[in-house]
Every structure is written in structure tokens, then in C-alpha cells.
Amino acid sequence: MANSAPSILCISYEPALGQTRQWLLEKAGFSVTSALGLTEAVSQCRKAAFDLVLIGHSIPKGDRMALVIEIRKRKKSRIVSIHLHTEDPLPGMDGSVDAADGPETLLAAVRAALAEED
């Protein structure tokens, strides 16, 4: 295979949600690294470049904004956020998904954000 799988950093404060998303993304052919929370996510971003960062809705809004700032200043990763249906999507994202939407919607948002890079 000439092209390697796009790399995704999947961030959540809830281990079960992170594991489920990692499984879904890996099954769809992506290379996934998981991070639990802000500190681990920033550490991962400093270690490696990711094609896309997926920020889960379990991350508090202030931490989500801090992550976006950190990611944008370090790398050119695309960013997709997951938000609760009672929240507005974060500004400046390359994609956004309502947490109530199904896995196909999440995969479609990830693929669309990665396609914008081309």
C-alpha cells in the first residue's frame, strides 16, 4: 500500500467512550492514538503529528478551547469536535458532530475533514 492510514488523536475524559471511538475509527481504517484528558492530549500532540484530532464531548468546554489553541499553534491537524445537542459547536472546527448522532455521522465528519486537507 502506497498510502498509510490517516492518523487520528482521539481525546476523551471517559475511557469507555474513547475506547469505543478508537475501535470504530480503527475498524474504518484509521490509525488511532487515544488520550484521556487535556494533559495527555497535549503530551501526545508534542510527540507526534496527527492528520486529525477528535475532541470528545466529555472534555469540558474550557479544556476543549485550550486544546484547539494548542493544536492550532503546533500542527496543521484537522480538528473535529463532538458536542452535546444542547451546546453550540465549537468555533473554528474543521467538522462537528452532535453526540446523539450515530457512528456513521462521526465517520462522515472525519472523512470530510480529512478530505479538505487535499
C-alpha positions in Angstrom: 0.0 0.0 0.0 1.4 3.4 -1.0 -0.6 5.5 1.4 -0.6 4.9 5.1 -3.7 5.2 7.1 -4.5 8.7 8.3 -3.5 9.2 12.0 -6.1 10.4 14.5 -5.7 11.5 18.1 -9.0 10.7 19.9 -9.5 12.7 23.1 -12.0 11.9 25.8 -12.3 12.1 29.6 -14.4 8.9 29.6 -12.3 5.8 28.9 -15.3 3.8 27.6 -16.2 6.5 25.0 -12.6 6.8 24.0 -12.2 3.0 23.5 -15.5 2.8 21.5 -14.4 5.7 19.2 -11.0 4.2 18.8 -12.5 0.8 17.8 -14.9 2.5 15.4 -12.1 4.6 13.7 -9.6 1.7 13.5 -12.3 -0.6 12.0 -12.8 2.2 9.4 -9.1 2.0 8.6 -7.6 4.9 10.6 -4.5 4.7 12.8 -5.7 5.9 16.2 -4.0 7.1 19.4 -6.2 7.8 22.4 -5.7 10.4 25.1 -7.6 10.8 28.4 -7.9 14.4 29.1 -6.1 17.7 28.4 -2.6 16.8 29.8 -2.3 13.6 27.9 -3.6 15.1 24.7 -1.1 18.0 24.8 1.7 15.5 25.5 0.6 13.4 22.5 0.5 16.5 20.3 4.0 17.4 21.3 5.3 13.9 20.5 3.6 13.3 17.1 1.8 14.9 14.2 -1.7 13.8 13.6 -3.8 14.2 10.5 -6.9 14.8 12.6 -7.7 15.4 16.3 -11.1 14.3 17.5 -12.2 16.1 20.7 -15.0 14.3 22.6 -17.9 16.0 24.3 -16.8 14.7 27.7 -13.9 17.3 27.6 -15.1 20.5 29.5 -15.6 23.4 27.1 -12.7 25.4 28.5 -10.3 22.4 28.0 -11.7 21.9 24.5 -10.8 25.5 23.7 -7.3 25.2 25.2 -6.8 22.0 23.1 -7.8 23.8 19.9 -5.4 26.6 20.7 -2.6 24.2 21.4 -3.2 22.1 18.3 -3.5 25.1 16.0 -0.2 26.6 17.1 1.8 23.4 16.9 0.5 21.4 13.9 -1.7 21.6 10.9 -4.1 18.9 12.1 -7.7 19.0 11.2 -10.0 19.2 14.2 -13.4 17.6 14.6 -15.3 18.1 17.8 -18.2 16.2 19.3 -20.8 18.3 21.2 -23.9 17.7 23.1 -27.2 18.6 21.3 -27.7 21.3 24.0 -24.4 23.0 23.0 -23.3 25.0 20.0 -20.4 23.5 18.1 -17.0 25.0 18.9 -16.0 27.8 16.6 -13.1 27.2 14.1 -13.5 23.5 13.8 -13.0 21.5 10.6 -16.0 19.4 11.5 -18.5 19.0 14.3 -20.8 16.2 15.3 -23.7 16.0 17.7 -23.0 13.3 20.3 -26.6 12.0 19.7 -25.8 11.2 16.0 -24.7 7.7 15.1 -21.3 6.4 14.3 -21.8 6.8 10.5 -22.2 10.6 11.0 -19.0 10.7 13.0 -17.1 8.7 10.3 -18.6 11.0 7.6 -17.4 14.1 9.5 -13.9 12.7 10.0 -13.6 11.7 6.3 -14.9 15.1 5.2 -12.4 17.0 7.4 -9.6 14.8 6.1 -10.7 15.3 2.5 -10.5 19.1 3.0 -6.8 18.7 3.5 -6.1 17.7 -0.1 
